[in-house]
Every structure is written in structure tokens, then in C-alpha cells.
Amino acid sequence: MSVTEHEVVIAGGGPTGLMLAAELKLAGVNAAIVERRLNQDLAGSRAGGLHARTIEVFDMRGIADRFLSQGQTAQIVGFGMNRIDMSDFPSRHPYGLALFQNRIERILADWVEELGVLIYHGRDVTGFTQDETGVNVEISDGKSLRARYLVGCDGGRSIVRKTAGIDFPGSDATTSWIIAEVEWKEEPAWGFRDSATGGHAIGKGDAGHARMVLSDREVQSGEPTLRDLSEALIDVYGTDFGVHSPIWLSRFSDVTRQAVAYRDRRVLLAGDAAHVHPPIGGQGLNIGVQDAVNLGWKLAQVVKRVSPDSVLDSYHAERHPVAARVLKSTMAQTTLRRADDRAKALNGYIAEFLTMDEPRKRIAAEMSGLGVHYDFGEGHPLLGRRMPDLDLITANGPSRVFTLLHGAQGVVINFGEPRAIDISKWSDRVQLIDAKYAGKWEMPAIGEVTAPSAVMVRPDGYVGWVSDGSSAGLADAMTKWFGVAR
Ligand SMILES: Cc1cc2nc3c(=O)[nH]c(=O)nc-3n(C[C@H](O)[C@H](O)[C@H](O)COP(=O)(O)OP(=O)(O)OC[C@H]3O[C@@H](n4cnc5c(N)ncnc54)[C@H](O)[C@@H]3O)c2cc1C
């Protein structure tokens, strides 16, 4: 049997696997994706958009415009049935982007192709064994791949998670919905509708198709038929609008589960493989992409023997709590979406709270991903939070912080006396920029913070060290995140 070697094998080329492959490739890692589908075509449009932090993440890699030019920016953040305006947020992207997942994946796949990532299409990862130095990955074509690490980005039914024996506890479904994209003969009743069975929605999809989400009368599993859709429509609307020729017909539920561990030695999980929850609030794709950005640079450093393997434990430590919170939020919002009078009364109260500035800002920061705070201990409010995309003046002229991150490398930005900071022992891994910034330092939901005299920004855009006016703690932070001094 032939064995091909890669440094990292990624099972699954959905949004998470594609983003991870790009991050690894930017860091010079030989990573390959094994993807079941023959190409990037997606049956149905699935996710409907991107939240602000994901747009920022793409901006950090210089590809935000590819998405922005194909979608529609809008205030898409919501909680329960309540929309929240975050247009006053201190971000270059204080909005979401309405863009279906099939387009998002296409753009990511084109980028990954430009970067030269190898994708084994039309093949399944069927299993693996791991030893002290690597993982043997079994592929459905009978071949085997050998890698230092395997990452399961293979969705909610992840074979990687199951083979690793990682528990996936959570809550079983209490509600299920039929989702469909269909052609129609009679103009559908666009918009939301409540009935005794729950909430329903019909929106416009690509090419004049109708995109429908209908609550099942009772929890169902398994794929629905066109007849099931037709009957559900008649139940709620009194007509099935002459639906025909389904482009996508599927079912999803509010099943909510999370992997107890994101890592088992040389095997890691990211995206839906690590967490599943109902799509209320539109979070799944977004946190999957952000899992990938958190993991990519760490895994690259371990593969390149720059950092010890233990740095990978920080991936679980940082990302598990983020998804746990999303799971909680979707459980709460599922309850708010119920069509009974009590849920409506509760929604009314939530709506009132969300007209108040502090709750509005806190929930919008959470739902948009701009409020993520990794626990790096006590310190300046920037520590563990996203670095804002400031307009800088550098020796080479004006620049933006996010432009400095295009290559997915860490950066130390010194706002104090030029040459006051020395990171020469890490200069092969991290760039140092002397810069001036004259504006306010404002953080989503927190407000203005004290201007630091220097910061270290990790490749994923989170602040790993803040100067108190001296270089105290810098060497420790550099060693922790970028390996020992050379
Ligand atoms: C109706 C609906 C609406 C949604 N709306 C939103 C939204 O608005 N916003 C949002 O952020 N999220 C939304 N989501 C969630 C979003 O679709 C998922 O969270 C996202 O697709 C997860 O990406 P992923 O790459 O982790 O997994 P997936 O997209 O599931 O990708 C997994 C990939 O792995 C491949 N694969 C699976 N098994 C194997 C194997 N053994 N070997 C090789 N390849 C394999 C699959 O073919 C697939 O390409 C929605 C989901 C649904 C169902």
C-alpha cells in the first residue's frame, strides 16, 4: 500500500478545514485536505452570512474584500427575535455580511487553491491510528496518508472525533425544522409566520428560489421528502405554493453538543466536529473559521519545531469556552423562538433590555465575535482581546494593524520611543514595528482603554502582551507564544 506524507492532514474541506489549510500554508506547512465532495459545490446554501469578527479575520489576511464585494452588509446581529444595531461599534466592520455559505466556501476554496494547498477530493477519511511520531490516516480509496498531526474538520458527524473516542455530550433535539430551497408556482408568503407548531420563515434564495424553514409538528430525524414539505406548508399557510424541483431539502434540529476535549495527542478537532448547535444566531461557520485561525499558527509552530507540543493545549483552553458560550446562547434563543405566549412575553422583556445601551453592547459584542476574551490572566483590558485595526504611522508610511497581519505572523508594535523594545532573539518569527497612533483606543462593549506604549499581537490578532511602559513580561510572553529565544 502506498503512503504519502504530509506535515498535517485535515479531514474535511468545509469552511473550517479550508481556513485551517490556508493558515498552515501561510506559515509554510505542508498541509493537505481530504474532502468527501468531488468539488466545492454545496447542496443548498446553509449559512447565511458572516459576523463582524469573521470579516475582521479575513481582513487580517487581506481577503475581506473578496467577501464584501459579493454580499450585502447589514445589521444582522440578533438575539431571539430581536435585531441589534451595532453600527456604532469601534470596528472597521461594524456590521455583518449577508452571503450564503456556498459562496463563502467558493471564495475560501479559490484562496486555498491560490496558496497551493493540495485537496484530495472525492475521498473519505475512514479511520486512523496514531503513534508517538505521527498519525496514519486511512482513506476510502485504499491509500494511506502519514502526517505529524491530523485535524478533524469533518463536521458534526466527525469520523475523526468518533475514532479518537472523544465524548460528545450535550442535549438531544427538542425541536426540528425542515429546510428547503425550491422552485415555486405561486408567489410564497415571504417573511416570518407563527403557528401552533412554532415559527416558520420563507425568504428569497439564489436565482429566484424560495428558501424555507418550517418547524416540524414533532421532533423528526432523517431527511424529509418533497411531500413532507408540501404537507408542512399546507398545515401552516393553507397552500404549498406549488413547490417543486427542490435544490436542497434537509432537516436540522436544536441538538446541542460539544466535544469534551479538542485534542487527543496528535489529533485535533475544529468547527462542527467539535461543537454543534442550532443555527439560530448564525454562529457555527463563524466560530469554526475562528477555531481554525486560533489553531493554525500554533500547529505550524509545533510542526516547525519552534514551539513545544504543549502550546496546542492552549487551543482547547481558549476555544472550548467560546463554543460553550455559543451553545448556551443558542439554547436560550431556541426557547425565545417558541411560538407560545410565554416565550413571546419573555422576548418582550429581552427586547426592552436590548434598548438599553450596556446590554445591547454586551450582547452585540458576544454575537458578533468582537467580544471574545481569552483568559491570559490579570492585566490591561487589551490582554487576551482582539487587537483593534488602528491607523498607524510607521517609518515606511501609513499602515493598518491588520495589514501587518496579512502573512499570519506575530507582531510587536512599539508606540513609545523608537527602538525601545528589543525582540531580536525572536526576529525570525515575529516582526517589530515602531509606530505612532494618535487616536482613541476603544474596545467593543468596554469603551475607551488606556493607550499602551507597546503590544504583542499574536498571528490570530489577539493581544498576548501589553507594555506597562517597560519591557517587563515581554520575554516570557514571547517564549510562551513563539518558542525559546534564539
Ligand atoms: C440551515 C443552516 C443554517 C446555518 N446558518 C448559519 C449561519 O447563518 N451562520 C453560521 O455561522 N453558521 C450557520 N450554520 C452552520 C454552518 O453551516 C456550519 O457551522 C459550518 O458549515 C461548519 O463548518 P465546518 O467546516 O466545521 O463543517 P462542515 O461545513 O460540515 O464541513 C465538513 C466537511 O467535511 C467533509 N467530510 C465529512 N466527513 C468526511 C470524511 N470522513 N472524510 C472527508 N471529508 C469529510 C464534508 O463533505 C464537508 O465538506 C447553518 C447551518 C445550517 C444547517
PDBQT file of the ligand as one rigid body, heavy atoms in Angstrom, charges set to zero:
ROOT
HETATM    1  C1  LIG A 501     -29.782  25.627   7.973  1.00  0.00    +0.000 C 
HETATM    2  C2  LIG A 501     -28.467  26.067   8.475  1.00  0.00    +0.000 A 
HETATM    3  C3  LIG A 501     -28.198  27.409   8.582  1.00  0.00    +0.000 A 
HETATM    4  C4  LIG A 501     -26.985  27.839   9.088  1.00  0.00    +0.000 A 
HETATM    5  N1  LIG A 501     -26.750  29.171   9.194  1.00  0.00    +0.000 NA
HETATM    6  C5  LIG A 501     -25.582  29.605   9.680  1.00  0.00    +0.000 A 
HETATM    7  C6  LIG A 501     -25.257  30.996   9.699  1.00  0.00    +0.000 A 
HETATM    8  O1  LIG A 501     -26.040  31.839   9.277  1.00  0.00    +0.000 OA
HETATM    9  N2  LIG A 501     -24.045  31.366  10.170  1.00  0.00    +0.000 N 
HETATM   10  C7  LIG A 501     -23.134  30.454  10.604  1.00  0.00    +0.000 A 
HETATM   11  O2  LIG A 501     -22.045  30.862  11.040  1.00  0.00    +0.000 OA
HETATM   12  N3  LIG A 501     -23.389  29.135  10.566  1.00  0.00    +0.000 NA
HETATM   13  C8  LIG A 501     -24.579  28.690  10.108  1.00  0.00    +0.000 A 
HETATM   14  N4  LIG A 501     -24.827  27.355  10.016  1.00  0.00    +0.000 N 
HETATM   15  C9  LIG A 501     -23.815  26.414  10.493  1.00  0.00    +0.000 C 
HETATM   16  C10 LIG A 501     -22.742  26.165   9.435  1.00  0.00    +0.000 C 
HETATM   17  O3  LIG A 501     -23.326  25.681   8.248  1.00  0.00    +0.000 OA
HETATM   18  C11 LIG A 501     -21.750  25.166   9.992  1.00  0.00    +0.000 C 
HETATM   19  O4  LIG A 501     -21.411  25.521  11.315  1.00  0.00    +0.000 OA
HETATM   20  C12 LIG A 501     -20.479  25.128   9.154  1.00  0.00    +0.000 C 
HETATM   21  O5  LIG A 501     -20.728  24.577   7.895  1.00  0.00    +0.000 OA
HETATM   22  C13 LIG A 501     -19.393  24.319   9.856  1.00  0.00    +0.000 C 
HETATM   23  O6  LIG A 501     -18.273  24.257   9.035  1.00  0.00    +0.000 OA
HETATM   24  P1  LIG A 501     -17.261  23.037   9.162  1.00  0.00    +0.000 P 
HETATM   25  O7  LIG A 501     -16.266  23.246   8.094  1.00  0.00    +0.000 OA
HETATM   26  O8  LIG A 501     -16.816  22.919  10.563  1.00  0.00    +0.000 OA
HETATM   27  O9  LIG A 501     -18.137  21.737   8.875  1.00  0.00    +0.000 OA
HETATM   28  P2  LIG A 501     -18.908  21.335   7.542  1.00  0.00    +0.000 P 
HETATM   29  O10 LIG A 501     -19.400  22.539   6.831  1.00  0.00    +0.000 OA
HETATM   30  O11 LIG A 501     -19.897  20.301   7.935  1.00  0.00    +0.000 OA
HETATM   31  O12 LIG A 501     -17.795  20.714   6.638  1.00  0.00    +0.000 OA
HETATM   32  C14 LIG A 501     -17.316  19.400   6.857  1.00  0.00    +0.000 C 
HETATM   33  C15 LIG A 501     -16.686  18.939   5.568  1.00  0.00    +0.000 C 
HETATM   34  O13 LIG A 501     -16.108  17.669   5.789  1.00  0.00    +0.000 OA
HETATM   35  C16 LIG A 501     -16.474  16.783   4.740  1.00  0.00    +0.000 C 
HETATM   36  N5  LIG A 501     -16.439  15.447   5.348  1.00  0.00    +0.000 N 
HETATM   37  C17 LIG A 501     -17.267  14.934   6.284  1.00  0.00    +0.000 A 
HETATM   38  N6  LIG A 501     -16.849  13.710   6.667  1.00  0.00    +0.000 NA
HETATM   39  C18 LIG A 501     -15.722  13.460   5.964  1.00  0.00    +0.000 A 
HETATM   40  C19 LIG A 501     -14.807  12.375   5.937  1.00  0.00    +0.000 A 
HETATM   41  N7  LIG A 501     -14.954  11.303   6.726  1.00  0.00    +0.000 N 
HETATM   42  N8  LIG A 501     -13.758  12.439   5.097  1.00  0.00    +0.000 NA
HETATM   43  C20 LIG A 501     -13.571  13.524   4.286  1.00  0.00    +0.000 A 
HETATM   44  N9  LIG A 501     -14.404  14.588   4.279  1.00  0.00    +0.000 NA
HETATM   45  C21 LIG A 501     -15.454  14.558   5.122  1.00  0.00    +0.000 A 
HETATM   46  C22 LIG A 501     -17.833  17.242   4.283  1.00  0.00    +0.000 C 
HETATM   47  O14 LIG A 501     -18.090  16.883   2.954  1.00  0.00    +0.000 OA
HETATM   48  C23 LIG A 501     -17.713  18.762   4.454  1.00  0.00    +0.000 C 
HETATM   49  O15 LIG A 501     -17.229  19.391   3.303  1.00  0.00    +0.000 OA
HETATM   50  C24 LIG A 501     -26.031  26.890   9.487  1.00  0.00    +0.000 A 
HETATM   51  C25 LIG A 501     -26.287  25.534   9.357  1.00  0.00    +0.000 A 
HETATM   52  C26 LIG A 501     -27.495  25.122   8.854  1.00  0.00    +0.000 A 
HETATM   53  C27 LIG A 501     -27.774  23.658   8.711  1.00  0.00    +0.000 C 
ENDROOT
TORSDOF 0
